Amino acid sequence: MSAEVYLGLGGNLGDPPATFRKAIELVSAFSKVLKVSKLYRSKPYGFSEQPDFYNAAAQISTKLPPLDLLACLQEIEQKLGKKVIRENGPRVIDLDLLLHGDETLNLPDLQLPHPGILQRDFVLRPLHDLNPSLCHPSWQKETLETALTDLGESYLLEDSNVLLDPVSLN
Protein backbone atom coordinates (compact mmCIF):
# COMPACT_ATOMS: atom_id res chain seq x y z
CA MET A 1 0.00 0.00 0.00
CA SER A 2 1.36 3.40 -0.98
CA ALA A 3 1.59 6.37 1.36
CA GLU A 4 1.25 10.04 0.46
CA VAL A 5 4.51 11.65 1.56
CA TYR A 6 5.78 15.22 1.64
CA LEU A 7 9.47 16.05 1.40
CA GLY A 8 11.24 19.34 2.10
CA LEU A 9 14.23 20.39 0.01
CA GLY A 10 16.70 23.01 1.15
CA GLY A 11 20.16 24.18 0.22
CA ASN A 12 22.38 27.23 -0.02
CA LEU A 13 25.66 26.06 -1.54
CA GLY A 14 26.43 25.39 -5.20
CA ASP A 15 23.43 25.56 -7.54
CA PRO A 16 20.40 24.64 -5.38
CA PRO A 17 17.83 24.59 -8.23
CA ALA A 18 20.00 22.14 -10.23
CA THR A 19 20.70 20.09 -7.10
CA PHE A 20 16.97 19.93 -6.32
CA ARG A 21 16.21 18.72 -9.87
CA LYS A 22 18.81 15.96 -9.51
CA ALA A 23 17.43 15.02 -6.06
CA ILE A 24 13.88 14.75 -7.46
CA GLU A 25 15.20 12.61 -10.32
CA LEU A 26 16.89 10.28 -7.81
CA VAL A 27 13.75 10.12 -5.62
CA SER A 28 11.76 9.06 -8.69
CA ALA A 29 13.83 5.84 -8.82
CA PHE A 30 11.99 4.47 -5.75
CA SER A 31 8.85 6.62 -5.50
CA LYS A 32 6.33 8.28 -7.76
CA VAL A 33 6.83 12.06 -7.76
CA LEU A 34 3.37 13.62 -7.88
CA LYS A 35 4.01 17.37 -7.54
CA VAL A 36 6.85 19.76 -6.79
CA SER A 37 6.43 23.29 -5.47
CA LYS A 38 8.01 26.45 -6.79
CA LEU A 39 11.33 27.58 -5.39
CA TYR A 40 11.53 29.99 -2.49
CA ARG A 41 14.48 31.98 -1.19
CA SER A 42 14.74 32.48 2.56
CA LYS A 43 16.97 33.91 5.25
CA PRO A 44 19.02 31.30 7.10
CA TYR A 45 17.34 29.70 10.11
CA GLY A 46 19.32 29.20 13.31
CA PHE A 47 22.75 30.30 12.08
CA SER A 48 22.58 33.64 10.23
CA GLU A 49 26.19 34.00 9.01
CA GLN A 50 25.73 32.07 5.76
CA PRO A 51 24.18 32.53 2.29
CA ASP A 52 20.41 32.65 1.82
CA PHE A 53 18.66 29.32 1.32
CA TYR A 54 16.49 27.98 -1.46
CA ASN A 55 13.53 25.85 -0.39
CA ALA A 56 10.96 23.68 -2.12
CA ALA A 57 8.71 20.72 -1.32
CA ALA A 58 7.68 17.58 -3.16
CA GLN A 59 4.65 15.34 -2.85
CA ILE A 60 5.42 11.71 -3.57
CA SER A 61 3.74 8.33 -3.34
CA THR A 62 5.82 5.47 -2.01
CA LYS A 63 5.53 1.95 -0.66
CA LEU A 64 8.63 2.44 1.50
CA PRO A 65 8.05 2.64 5.26
CA PRO A 66 9.35 5.82 6.93
CA LEU A 67 12.76 4.56 8.12
CA ASP A 68 13.55 2.91 4.77
CA LEU A 69 12.54 6.11 2.97
CA LEU A 70 14.72 8.16 5.32
CA ALA A 71 17.69 5.90 4.53
CA CYS A 72 17.10 6.42 0.78
CA LEU A 73 16.88 10.20 1.24
CA GLN A 74 20.11 10.24 3.24
CA GLU A 75 21.82 8.21 0.52
CA ILE A 76 20.71 10.80 -2.06
CA GLU A 77 22.07 13.60 0.15
CA GLN A 78 25.44 11.84 0.28
CA LYS A 79 25.48 11.26 -3.51
CA LEU A 80 24.83 14.97 -4.03
CA GLY A 81 27.66 15.99 -1.71
CA LYS A 82 25.98 16.93 1.58
CA LYS A 83 28.42 17.57 4.40
CA VAL A 84 27.23 18.78 7.79
CA ILE A 85 29.45 21.72 8.66
CA ARG A 86 27.40 22.74 11.70
CA GLU A 87 23.79 22.45 12.90
CA ASN A 88 21.59 24.66 10.71
CA GLY A 89 24.71 25.54 8.75
CA PRO A 90 25.38 25.84 5.02
CA ARG A 91 24.73 22.78 2.86
CA VAL A 92 24.45 21.64 -0.73
CA ILE A 93 21.21 19.74 -0.07
CA ASP A 94 18.91 18.89 2.78
CA LEU A 95 16.11 16.40 2.17
CA ASP A 96 13.62 16.32 5.02
CA LEU A 97 10.90 13.72 5.43
CA LEU A 98 8.11 16.06 6.55
CA LEU A 99 5.02 13.85 6.51
CA HIS A 100 4.45 10.16 5.77
CA GLY A 101 0.68 9.72 5.54
CA ASP A 102 -0.88 10.07 8.99
CA GLU A 103 2.14 8.45 10.70
CA THR A 104 3.35 9.85 14.00
CA LEU A 105 6.84 8.77 15.07
CA ASN A 106 9.17 9.96 17.78
CA LEU A 107 12.44 8.07 17.25
CA PRO A 108 16.01 9.28 17.74
CA ASP A 109 16.58 9.41 13.95
CA LEU A 110 13.10 10.39 12.76
CA GLN A 111 10.22 12.45 14.04
CA LEU A 112 6.95 12.57 12.10
CA PRO A 113 5.52 14.99 11.42
CA HIS A 114 8.85 16.78 11.10
CA PRO A 115 9.22 19.19 14.05
CA GLY A 116 8.74 22.85 13.32
CA ILE A 117 6.65 22.52 10.15
CA LEU A 118 3.93 24.80 11.50
CA GLN A 119 6.39 27.50 12.67
CA ARG A 120 8.55 27.88 9.54
CA ASP A 121 7.21 29.73 6.52
CA PHE A 122 10.00 28.37 4.32
CA VAL A 123 8.47 24.92 4.89
CA LEU A 124 4.80 25.97 5.03
CA ARG A 125 4.71 27.99 1.81
CA PRO A 126 6.09 25.23 -0.47
CA LEU A 127 3.78 22.68 1.20
CA HIS A 128 0.88 25.08 0.69
CA ASP A 129 1.70 25.17 -3.04
CA LEU A 130 1.20 21.40 -3.13
CA ASN A 131 -1.86 21.02 -0.91
CA PRO A 132 -3.38 24.10 0.80
CA SER A 133 -5.74 22.00 2.93
CA LEU A 134 -3.03 19.62 4.15
CA CYS A 135 -3.39 18.65 7.79
CA HIS A 136 -2.18 15.90 10.11
CA PRO A 137 -4.03 14.27 13.04
CA SER A 138 -1.33 15.44 15.49
CA TRP A 139 -1.94 19.07 14.50
CA GLN A 140 -5.48 19.01 15.98
CA LYS A 141 -7.41 21.47 13.80
CA GLU A 142 -4.33 23.33 12.52
CA THR A 143 -3.86 23.45 8.75
CA LEU A 144 -1.16 25.00 6.59
CA GLU A 145 -3.51 27.92 5.94
CA THR A 146 -4.08 28.69 9.64
CA ALA A 147 -0.40 28.17 10.45
CA LEU A 148 0.64 30.68 7.77
CA THR A 149 -1.85 33.20 9.15
CA ASP A 150 -0.58 32.76 12.72
CA LEU A 151 3.17 32.91 11.98
CA GLY A 152 5.28 35.23 14.06
CA GLU A 153 8.62 35.52 12.24
CA SER A 154 9.01 35.30 8.48
CA TYR A 155 12.16 33.93 6.83
CA LEU A 156 10.96 34.04 3.23
CA LEU A 157 12.56 36.64 1.00
CA GLU A 158 10.96 35.85 -2.35
CA ASP A 159 9.55 33.11 -4.47
CA SER A 160 10.08 32.31 -8.10
CA ASN A 161 7.91 30.99 -10.84
CA VAL A 162 10.42 28.21 -11.40
CA LEU A 163 8.79 24.86 -10.87
CA LEU A 164 10.76 21.67 -10.49
CA ASP A 165 8.38 19.85 -12.80
CA PRO A 166 8.26 16.10 -12.11
CA VAL A 167 6.49 15.50 -15.43
CA SER A 168 9.73 16.13 -17.31
CA LEU A 169 11.34 13.33 -15.30
CA ASN A 170 8.94 10.58 -16.38
C-alpha positions as CSV (number, residue, x, y, z in Angstrom):
1,M,0.0,0.0,0.0
2,S,1.4,3.4,-1.0
3,A,1.6,6.4,1.4
4,E,1.2,10.0,0.5
5,V,4.5,11.6,1.6
6,Y,5.8,15.2,1.6
7,L,9.5,16.1,1.4
8,G,11.2,19.3,2.1
9,L,14.2,20.4,0.0
10,G,16.7,23.0,1.1
11,G,20.2,24.2,0.2
12,N,22.4,27.2,0.0
13,L,25.7,26.1,-1.5
14,G,26.4,25.4,-5.2
15,D,23.4,25.6,-7.5
16,P,20.4,24.6,-5.4
17,P,17.8,24.6,-8.2
18,A,20.0,22.1,-10.2
19,T,20.7,20.1,-7.1
20,F,17.0,19.9,-6.3
21,R,16.2,18.7,-9.9
22,K,18.8,16.0,-9.5
23,A,17.4,15.0,-6.1
24,I,13.9,14.7,-7.5
25,E,15.2,12.6,-10.3
26,L,16.9,10.3,-7.8
27,V,13.7,10.1,-5.6
28,S,11.8,9.1,-8.7
29,A,13.8,5.8,-8.8
30,F,12.0,4.5,-5.7
31,S,8.8,6.6,-5.5
32,K,6.3,8.3,-7.8
33,V,6.8,12.1,-7.8
34,L,3.4,13.6,-7.9
35,K,4.0,17.4,-7.5
36,V,6.8,19.8,-6.8
37,S,6.4,23.3,-5.5
38,K,8.0,26.4,-6.8
39,L,11.3,27.6,-5.4
40,Y,11.5,30.0,-2.5
41,R,14.5,32.0,-1.2
42,S,14.7,32.5,2.6
43,K,17.0,33.9,5.2
44,P,19.0,31.3,7.1
45,Y,17.3,29.7,10.1
46,G,19.3,29.2,13.3
47,F,22.8,30.3,12.1
48,S,22.6,33.6,10.2
49,E,26.2,34.0,9.0
50,Q,25.7,32.1,5.8
51,P,24.2,32.5,2.3
52,D,20.4,32.6,1.8
53,F,18.7,29.3,1.3
54,Y,16.5,28.0,-1.5
55,N,13.5,25.8,-0.4
56,A,11.0,23.7,-2.1
57,A,8.7,20.7,-1.3
58,A,7.7,17.6,-3.2
59,Q,4.6,15.3,-2.9
60,I,5.4,11.7,-3.6
61,S,3.7,8.3,-3.3
62,T,5.8,5.5,-2.0
63,K,5.5,2.0,-0.7
64,L,8.6,2.4,1.5
65,P,8.0,2.6,5.3
66,P,9.4,5.8,6.9
67,L,12.8,4.6,8.1
68,D,13.5,2.9,4.8
69,L,12.5,6.1,3.0
70,L,14.7,8.2,5.3
71,A,17.7,5.9,4.5
72,C,17.1,6.4,0.8
73,L,16.9,10.2,1.2
74,Q,20.1,10.2,3.2
75,E,21.8,8.2,0.5
76,I,20.7,10.8,-2.1
77,E,22.1,13.6,0.1
78,Q,25.4,11.8,0.3
79,K,25.5,11.3,-3.5
80,L,24.8,15.0,-4.0
81,G,27.7,16.0,-1.7
82,K,26.0,16.9,1.6
83,K,28.4,17.6,4.4
84,V,27.2,18.8,7.8
85,I,29.4,21.7,8.7
86,R,27.4,22.7,11.7
87,E,23.8,22.4,12.9
88,N,21.6,24.7,10.7
89,G,24.7,25.5,8.8
90,P,25.4,25.8,5.0
91,R,24.7,22.8,2.9
92,V,24.4,21.6,-0.7
93,I,21.2,19.7,-0.1
94,D,18.9,18.9,2.8
95,L,16.1,16.4,2.2
96,D,13.6,16.3,5.0
97,L,10.9,13.7,5.4
98,L,8.1,16.1,6.6
99,L,5.0,13.8,6.5
100,H,4.5,10.2,5.8
101,G,0.7,9.7,5.5
102,D,-0.9,10.1,9.0
103,E,2.1,8.4,10.7
104,T,3.4,9.9,14.0
105,L,6.8,8.8,15.1
106,N,9.2,10.0,17.8
107,L,12.4,8.1,17.2
108,P,16.0,9.3,17.7
109,D,16.6,9.4,13.9
110,L,13.1,10.4,12.8
111,Q,10.2,12.5,14.0
112,L,6.9,12.6,12.1
113,P,5.5,15.0,11.4
114,H,8.8,16.8,11.1
115,P,9.2,19.2,14.0
116,G,8.7,22.9,13.3
117,I,6.6,22.5,10.2
118,L,3.9,24.8,11.5
119,Q,6.4,27.5,12.7
120,R,8.5,27.9,9.5
121,D,7.2,29.7,6.5
122,F,10.0,28.4,4.3
123,V,8.5,24.9,4.9
124,L,4.8,26.0,5.0
125,R,4.7,28.0,1.8
126,P,6.1,25.2,-0.5
127,L,3.8,22.7,1.2
128,H,0.9,25.1,0.7
129,D,1.7,25.2,-3.0
130,L,1.2,21.4,-3.1
131,N,-1.9,21.0,-0.9
132,P,-3.4,24.1,0.8
133,S,-5.7,22.0,2.9
134,L,-3.0,19.6,4.2
135,C,-3.4,18.6,7.8
136,H,-2.2,15.9,10.1
137,P,-4.0,14.3,13.0
138,S,-1.3,15.4,15.5
139,W,-1.9,19.1,14.5
140,Q,-5.5,19.0,16.0
141,K,-7.4,21.5,13.8
142,E,-4.3,23.3,12.5
143,T,-3.9,23.5,8.7
144,L,-1.2,25.0,6.6
145,E,-3.5,27.9,5.9
146,T,-4.1,28.7,9.6
147,A,-0.4,28.2,10.5
148,L,0.6,30.7,7.8
149,T,-1.8,33.2,9.2
150,D,-0.6,32.8,12.7
151,L,3.2,32.9,12.0
152,G,5.3,35.2,14.1
153,E,8.6,35.5,12.2
154,S,9.0,35.3,8.5
155,Y,12.2,33.9,6.8
156,L,11.0,34.0,3.2
157,L,12.6,36.6,1.0
158,E,11.0,35.8,-2.3
159,D,9.5,33.1,-4.5
160,S,10.1,32.3,-8.1
161,N,7.9,31.0,-10.8
162,V,10.4,28.2,-11.4
163,L,8.8,24.9,-10.9
164,L,10.8,21.7,-10.5
165,D,8.4,19.9,-12.8
166,P,8.3,16.1,-12.1
167,V,6.5,15.5,-15.4
168,S,9.7,16.1,-17.3
169,L,11.3,13.3,-15.3
170,N,8.9,10.6,-16.4
